[in-house]
Amino acid sequence: MTAELLLASLQISSPEVLLALGALALLMIGVFSGDRSSPLVTGLTIAVMIVALVMIIFVAPAGEAYNGAFMMDGFARFMKATALFGSIVALLMTFANAKSDQIDKPEFPVLVLLATLGMMLLISANDLIALYLGLELMSLSLYVVAAFNRDSIRSTEAGLKYFVLGALSSGMLLYGMSLVYGFTGNTGFEQIAQVLSQETRSLGLVFGLVFVLAGLAFKISAVPFHMWTPDVYEGAPTPVTAFFASGPKVAAMAILVRIVSDAFIPVVADWRQVVVFIAIASMLLGSFAAIGQKNIKRLMAYSSIGHMGYALVGLAAGSETGVSSIALYMLIYMVMTLGTFACIMSMRRADGTAVEAVDDLAGLSSTRPFMALVLTALMFSLAGIPPLAGFFAKYFVFLAAIEAKLYALAVIGVLSSVVGAYYYLRVVKLMWFDKPVGEFARTPGLLKLVFGFSGLFVTAYVLFGGPVGTAASAAAKSFF
């Protein structure tokens, strides 16, 4: 690689370079200043992420970098901005309860920053090796933050389960990659697509494709690779769970879209069957398994599984409409989820004890009316009730499925949405029609800001959502 090409590559990947250098510098500040530097390091981490977000939107040029291993296009720009926004908000939320959740250490924001760097690399990966490097950088950081509260057995168990099952999924992904490389002779997405379009696909390649999809399905917690999600969501500290539910999901869904839309588009008939099965299984399990949940974080875990199923409906369409619907869905899903977790983080008694039972929300409308109002809007939106943002997210993925003549998939999606509405409406019924079981402590201002913004976004989307939809449509044009 010549000096000119290296400089051009560094310019294209400048936000990632900033995040990497920022992580190294902040780690040194944390090491030399000790635990007391935690608020400073967290604040500086947020500042670095905000600068990177501005660079992604306005500075970083489009193009390929590092001999085609790194891609910066409209889709990467949209998904990176979404994932970075999620990381910034999730880290802001940690300020509220960092001490009580025992995550007030300078290593925590640095690990979040490294995980975010992994997400950025993953979204822009245009090569199987680059994909794996980004995925592992993200995953290894997430394993540590899941078990960050070492004094909590639940947190340690969550981290261990996530690590063991994550290692299994990484092995499956690598095995699939080796088969794809063996049968195509290439690791670059464009080169793989060229080879597949010139010859009839072999059975070995289909096996490789299935293993790659299985490895990536684990990261978005799609059925049947969802088994870690409820335990990790429940066991990890709540700010960590909020982080898990936002940026990493966006990044994993983005690379899933890129690999099937770039590398495997000539064998669309083969991967569509797998995606349709995973989408149906995720929607149904997410809808039915959440009904009996007593813990609000476990309920959100099954909700997350269901929502990944709905997003995969758009992917199964294999069209420009499908990709734009996924980009829009992930943005709306992330805002709704962060708002809901801000409400969950506000569930604390006067003595500072965190409560997580769904029944603890009983009578919230009489004790915390603003929080009850926002959480009601978010629950209705998650259920997909018009005219809230969640309705439009589901509408566009089902529309993409109908355009691709996947009528059965769209019908199953609508029916599972109806079933899923039950457990969201149960939370609403508890808040407005049951007697209070106890009052929550005063909500920190930052959490109020987050769930207030989320509530405003889902209710006002019908009026001001046009530019967001336009941006998602422009992002999808990168592939078609």
VOGU-3710 file (C-alpha; in Angstrom, 3 decimals, decimal comma):
1> mtaelllasl> 0,000/0,000/0,000  1,473/3,358/-1,070  1,654/6,396/1,218  -1,132/8,122/-0,766  -3,449/5,114/-0,408  -2,689/4,849/3,307  -3,462/8,531/3,855  -6,700/8,218/1,869  -7,648/5,130/3,930  -6,893/6,926/7,206
11> qisspevlla> -9,075/9,833/6,087  -12,003/7,522/5,237  -11,638/5,725/8,605  -10,847/8,929/10,596  -13,754/8,475/13,106  -12,487/4,969/13,964  -8,901/6,279/14,327  -10,192/8,965/16,707  -12,063/6,370/18,822  -8,963/4,111/18,995
21> lgalallmig> -6,605/6,940/20,009  -9,226/8,275/22,439  -9,555/4,859/24,107  -5,752/4,615/24,598  -5,508/8,152/26,018  -8,503/7,715/28,350  -7,147/4,392/29,606  -3,920/6,176/30,603  -5,906/8,894/32,408  -7,816/6,194/34,291
31> vfsgdrsspl> -4,663/4,238/35,173  -2,750/7,233/36,556  -5,690/8,980/38,282  -7,386/5,951/39,883  -11,085/5,349/40,561  -11,780/8,998/41,386  -11,335/9,848/37,669  -14,411/7,815/36,657  -16,769/10,821/36,077  -14,006/12,656/34,157
41> vtgltiavmi> -13,201/9,648/31,945  -16,924/9,034/31,301  -17,433/12,684/30,316  -14,379/12,675/28,022  -15,522/9,369/26,448  -18,891/10,936/25,610  -17,070/13,976/24,152  -14,875/11,725/21,954  -17,980/9,859/20,733  -19,791/13,115/19,917
51> valvmiifva> -16,777/14,332/17,873  -16,688/10,954/16,061  -20,436/11,259/15,339  -19,914/14,723/13,811  -17,013/13,353/11,732  -19,131/10,442/10,440  -21,945/12,756/9,341  -19,930/15,689/7,966  -16,209/14,889/7,560  -15,390/11,261/6,627
61> pageayngaf> -15,458/10,857/2,811  -17,194/7,924/1,128  -15,132/5,175/-0,498  -13,179/1,969/0,081  -10,141/1,848/2,362  -7,355/-0,640/3,152  -7,541/-2,463/-0,200  -11,303/-2,862/-0,039  -11,501/-4,293/3,506  -13,255/-1,169/4,855
71> mmdgfarfmk> -16,287/0,461/3,222  -17,714/3,909/3,920  -20,998/4,380/2,051  -24,438/5,830/2,775  -25,595/2,700/4,612  -22,462/2,609/6,809  -22,856/6,322/7,584  -26,514/5,934/8,662  -25,949/2,806/10,783  -22,752/4,157/12,372
81> atalfgsiva> -24,497/7,391/13,346  -27,352/5,330/14,842  -25,025/3,006/16,802  -22,872/5,905/18,055  -25,948/7,834/19,175  -27,075/4,733/21,103  -23,672/4,388/22,807  -23,623/8,087/23,777  -27,112/7,926/25,330  -26,386/4,608/27,110
91> llmtfanaks> -23,189/6,066/28,601  -25,000/9,265/29,635  -27,526/7,100/31,511  -24,735/5,483/33,568  -24,088/8,825/35,321  -27,398/8,437/37,183  -26,729/5,208/39,114  -23,041/4,381/38,475  -22,157/4,160/42,185  -25,110/2,022/43,261
101> dqidkpefpv> -24,628/-0,293/40,240  -20,891/-0,486/41,091  -19,772/0,535/37,614  -18,136/3,802/38,748  -14,684/2,733/37,538  -12,716/4,467/34,737  -12,341/1,144/32,902  -16,097/1,014/32,239  -16,404/3,948/29,778  -13,147/2,845/28,069
111> lvllatlgmm> -14,600/-0,648/27,511  -17,790/0,915/26,122  -15,622/3,046/23,810  -13,702/-0,024/22,598  -16,978/-1,894/22,033  -18,223/1,115/20,039  -15,019/1,073/17,963  -15,710/-2,608/17,246  -19,247/-1,679/16,119  -17,914/0,990/13,747
121> llisandlia> -15,408/-1,452/12,201  -18,105/-4,123/11,958  -20,580/-1,855/10,146  -17,914/-0,862/7,584  -16,453/-4,375/7,123  -16,244/-5,314/3,450  -14,190/-8,468/3,944  -14,590/-11,625/6,058  -11,385/-10,942/8,040  -12,387/-7,317/8,742
131> lylglelmsl> -15,836/-8,563/9,810  -14,303/-10,980/12,318  -11,890/-8,396/13,755  -14,690/-5,869/14,305  -17,026/-8,488/15,761  -14,459/-9,803/18,254  -13,382/-6,309/19,381  -17,033/-5,540/20,106  -17,790/-8,917/21,707  -14,747/-9,122/24,007
141> slyvvaafnr> -15,545/-5,691/25,439  -19,200/-6,681/25,938  -18,245/-9,900/27,787  -16,289/-7,825/30,321  -18,931/-5,114/30,877  -21,625/-7,806/31,373  -19,640/-9,152/34,359  -18,379/-5,722/35,479  -20,060/-5,789/38,896  -17,838/-8,499/40,403
151> dsirsteagl> -19,680/-8,413/43,762  -22,909/-9,538/42,097  -23,349/-13,261/41,423  -25,990/-12,466/38,787  -23,641/-10,119/36,915  -20,753/-12,615/36,988  -23,070/-15,398/35,800  -24,366/-13,165/32,985  -20,824/-12,418/31,797  -19,796/-16,086/31,931
161> kyfvlgalss> -22,876/-17,286/30,018  -22,411/-14,594/27,399  -18,705/-15,429/27,039  -19,153/-19,218/26,705  -22,038/-18,990/24,223  -20,325/-16,100/22,394  -17,176/-18,201/21,952  -19,340/-20,988/20,479  -20,950/-18,561/18,019  -17,529/-17,158/17,034
171> gmllygmslv> -16,358/-20,718/16,295  -19,410/-21,330/14,094  -18,837/-18,034/12,292  -15,150/-18,819/11,655  -16,000/-22,312/10,410  -18,544/-20,818/8,006  -16,015/-18,232/6,811  -13,410/-20,943/6,156  -15,933/-22,878/4,037  -16,902/-19,737/2,083
181> ygftgntgfe> -13,225/-18,940/1,485  -12,482/-22,537/0,522  -15,261/-22,678/-2,086  -14,805/-19,160/-3,522  -11,078/-18,480/-3,004  -11,804/-14,951/-1,729  -12,539/-13,106/1,521  -13,710/-9,793/-0,007  -17,501/-9,410/-0,299  -17,438/-8,118/-3,891
191> qiaqvlsqet> -15,073/-10,872/-5,059  -17,225/-13,558/-3,386  -20,300/-12,154/-5,206  -18,420/-12,231/-8,544  -17,404/-15,884/-8,070  -20,949/-16,887/-7,057  -22,498/-15,140/-10,075  -20,151/-16,932/-12,510  -20,672/-20,532/-11,365  -23,319/-22,789/-9,873
201> rslglvfglv> -23,133/-22,754/-6,111  -21,875/-25,884/-4,347  -23,332/-27,641/-1,323  -20,206/-26,806/0,714  -20,757/-23,100/0,126  -24,362/-23,365/1,352  -23,070/-25,007/4,544  -20,611/-22,113/4,946  -23,385/-19,569/4,354  -25,599/-21,207/7,010
211> fvlaglafki> -22,772/-21,204/9,586  -21,982/-17,528/8,896  -25,668/-16,600/9,299  -25,853/-18,660/12,525  -22,830/-16,847/13,988  -24,305/-13,427/13,182  -27,822/-14,435/14,343  -26,327/-15,028/17,813  -25,204/-11,395/17,996  -28,712/-10,072/17,282
221> savpfhmwtp> -30,178/-12,744/19,629  -32,397/-14,268/16,945  -34,024/-17,678/17,573  -32,601/-20,357/17,895  -29,456/-18,505/19,065  -31,266/-16,392/21,652  -30,699/-18,471/24,794  -28,182/-16,052/26,344  -30,371/-12,968/26,051  -32,865/-13,224/28,998
231> dvyegaptpv> -30,184/-14,267/31,524  -27,661/-11,631/30,396  -30,290/-8,857/30,280  -31,461/-9,756/33,794  -28,033/-10,363/35,343  -25,987/-7,482/33,938  -26,221/-4,041/35,614  -29,189/-2,152/34,090  -27,054/0,544/32,338  -25,070/-2,288/30,699
241> taffasgpkv> -28,296/-3,979/29,583  -29,433/-0,663/28,049  -26,137/-0,524/26,139  -26,495/-4,159/24,959  -29,981/-3,421/23,652  -28,878/-0,428/21,554  -25,614/-0,053/19,608  -24,428/-3,698/19,379  -27,805/-4,800/17,948  -27,625/-2,046/15,293
251> aamailvriv> -24,053/-3,033/14,332  -24,798/-6,775/14,122  -27,929/-6,179/12,026  -25,949/-3,828/9,736  -23,251/-6,413/8,977  -25,907/-9,092/8,446  -27,545/-6,826/5,855  -24,186/-6,019/4,230  -22,946/-9,594/3,936  -26,144/-10,957/2,357
261> sdafipvvad> -26,714/-7,881/0,161  -23,084/-7,653/-1,012  -21,407/-11,062/-0,850  -24,330/-13,501/-1,105  -26,809/-11,635/-3,306  -26,325/-14,160/-6,211  -27,566/-16,991/-3,916  -30,536/-15,052/-2,503  -32,816/-18,120/-2,775  -30,564/-20,046/-0,365
271> wrqvvvfiai> -30,147/-17,459/2,398  -33,737/-16,217/2,173  -35,007/-19,594/3,463  -32,737/-19,336/6,519  -33,684/-15,690/7,210  -37,426/-16,409/6,860  -37,184/-19,307/9,343  -35,175/-17,226/11,865  -37,573/-14,267/11,475  -40,718/-16,387/12,068
281> asmllgsfaa> -39,162/-18,247/15,025  -37,954/-14,974/16,632  -41,304/-13,199/16,212  -43,293/-16,097/17,654  -40,957/-16,851/20,572  -40,598/-13,146/21,386  -44,380/-12,784/21,496  -45,330/-15,922/23,441  -42,371/-16,313/25,843  -42,697/-12,745/27,173
291> igqknikrlm> -46,285/-13,272/28,352  -45,310/-15,069/31,572  -42,350/-12,881/32,532  -42,390/-11,266/35,977  -39,060/-9,387/35,657  -39,176/-6,239/33,487  -35,618/-6,778/32,150  -36,403/-10,353/31,083  -39,593/-9,058/29,458  -37,479/-6,540/27,496
301> ayssighmgy> -35,104/-9,369/26,504  -37,936/-11,344/24,887  -39,267/-8,114/23,402  -35,818/-7,591/21,841  -35,854/-11,119/20,360  -39,274/-10,421/18,810  -38,167/-7,065/17,390  -35,098/-8,611/15,747  -37,524/-11,038/14,085  -39,550/-8,113/12,671
311> alvglaagse> -36,354/-6,441/11,369  -35,364/-9,730/9,668  -38,671/-9,654/7,767  -37,250/-6,665/5,885  -34,011/-8,562/5,222  -35,892/-11,568/3,834  -37,348/-9,267/1,147  -33,830/-8,848/-0,288  -34,742/-5,510/-1,880  -33,963/-1,788/-1,550
321> tgvssialym> -37,278/-1,287/0,281  -36,296/-4,097/2,662  -32,896/-2,599/3,502  -34,316/0,912/4,039  -37,047/-0,556/6,285  -34,361/-2,321/8,407  -32,324/0,900/8,774  -35,458/2,768/9,889  -36,588/-0,104/12,144  -33,256/-0,286/13,995
331> liymvmtlgt> -33,226/3,477/14,652  -36,804/3,541/15,983  -36,276/0,326/17,994  -33,128/1,755/19,590  -34,817/5,007/20,670  -37,810/3,118/22,138  -35,570/0,673/24,001  -33,266/3,333/25,473  -36,318/5,269/26,696  -37,783/2,145/28,291
341> facimsmrra> -34,492/1,319/30,024  -34,270/4,898/31,323  -37,657/4,240/32,980  -36,414/0,877/34,331  -33,314/2,603/35,785  -35,683/5,040/37,528  -37,360/2,129/39,391  -35,657/2,718/42,742  -37,110/2,924/46,231  -36,334/5,835/48,569
351> dgtaveavdd> -33,485/3,818/50,180  -31,815/3,395/46,762  -32,849/-0,246/46,252  -33,438/-1,088/42,588  -36,621/-3,058/41,844  -37,204/-4,999/38,617  -40,552/-6,774/39,017  -43,244/-5,793/36,499  -45,726/-5,596/39,397  -43,622/-2,829/41,015
361> laglsstrpf> -44,956/-0,491/38,308  -48,490/-0,792/39,741  -50,147/2,576/40,298  -47,256/4,515/38,756  -49,697/7,030/37,225  -50,625/8,331/40,684  -47,057/8,491/42,071  -44,999/9,441/38,975  -47,497/10,651/36,305  -44,884/11,930/33,798
371> malvltalmf> -42,914/8,675/33,874  -46,159/6,676/33,543  -47,256/8,770/30,551  -43,911/8,336/28,739  -43,698/4,605/29,508  -47,261/4,179/28,214  -46,306/5,875/24,924  -43,195/3,655/24,654  -45,177/0,460/25,383  -47,795/1,382/22,759
381> slagipplag> -44,994/2,142/20,298  -43,200/-1,165/21,006  -46,526/-2,922/20,406  -46,791/-1,168/17,023  -49,969/0,808/17,705  -50,598/3,761/15,311  -49,823/6,630/15,031  -46,656/6,062/17,096  -43,176/5,484/15,619  -43,216/1,719/16,299
391> ffakyfvfla> -46,221/1,328/13,974  -44,332/2,881/11,044  -41,271/0,698/11,749  -43,385/-2,459/11,462  -45,466/-1,120/8,577  -42,433/-0,639/6,321  -40,870/-4,071/7,014  -44,204/-5,798/6,328  -44,632/-3,675/3,182  -41,195/-4,836/1,957
401> aieaklyala> -42,213/-8,481/2,581  -45,483/-8,024/0,640  -43,615/-6,399/-2,284  -41,320/-9,457/-2,346  -44,455/-11,686/-2,388  -43,649/-13,118/1,063  -47,305/-12,956/2,089  -47,193/-15,753/4,703  -44,240/-14,069/6,468  -46,083/-10,717/6,624
411> vigvlssvvg> -49,271/-12,362/7,965  -47,348/-14,264/10,674  -45,598/-10,994/11,591  -48,899/-9,142/11,997  -50,423/-11,966/14,064  -47,402/-12,197/16,379  -47,605/-8,398/16,806  -51,164/-8,830/18,075  -50,042/-11,481/20,583  -47,063/-9,330/21,655
421> ayyylrvvkl> -49,364/-6,365/22,308  -50,783/-8,280/25,296  -47,708/-8,052/27,508  -47,065/-4,397/26,628  -50,694/-3,508/27,413  -50,452/-5,447/30,693  -47,720/-3,011/31,830  -49,983/-0,072/30,845  -52,914/-1,603/32,763  -50,734/-2,019/35,895
431> mwfdkpvgef> -49,586/1,606/35,777  -53,018/3,181/35,298  -55,581/0,867/36,892  -53,841/-0,872/39,827  -53,149/0,482/43,298  -49,601/1,717/44,051  -47,364/-0,778/45,882  -44,815/1,861/46,903  -43,329/5,097/45,643  -40,103/5,396/43,645
441> artpgllklv> -37,319/7,782/44,617  -36,898/11,049/42,713  -35,828/10,400/39,109  -32,372/11,802/38,191  -32,524/14,616/35,628  -30,475/12,756/32,993  -32,867/9,793/32,998  -35,847/12,176/32,755  -34,179/13,791/29,748  -33,625/10,414/28,018
451> fgfsglfvta> -37,116/8,994/28,503  -38,657/12,421/27,828  -36,827/12,603/24,473  -37,821/8,994/23,621  -41,470/9,703/24,429  -41,398/12,860/22,302  -39,738/10,983/19,419  -42,282/8,140/19,278  -45,303/10,477/19,555  -44,079/13,223/17,193
461> yvlfggpvgt> -42,631/10,849/14,566  -45,894/10,871/12,615  -45,465/14,645/12,120  -41,698/15,029/11,738  -40,434/11,562/10,715  -40,108/12,359/7,001  -36,377/13,271/7,021  -35,547/10,107/9,007  -37,346/7,930/6,449  -35,622/9,791/3,594
471> aasaaaksff> -32,198/9,214/5,204  -32,959/5,468/5,604  -34,038/5,232/1,929  -30,835/7,005/0,810  -28,780/4,567/2,938  -30,367/1,561/1,176  -29,304/2,855/-2,236  -25,716/1,819/-1,364  -26,606/-1,773/-2,326  -29,091/-1,440/-5,197
//
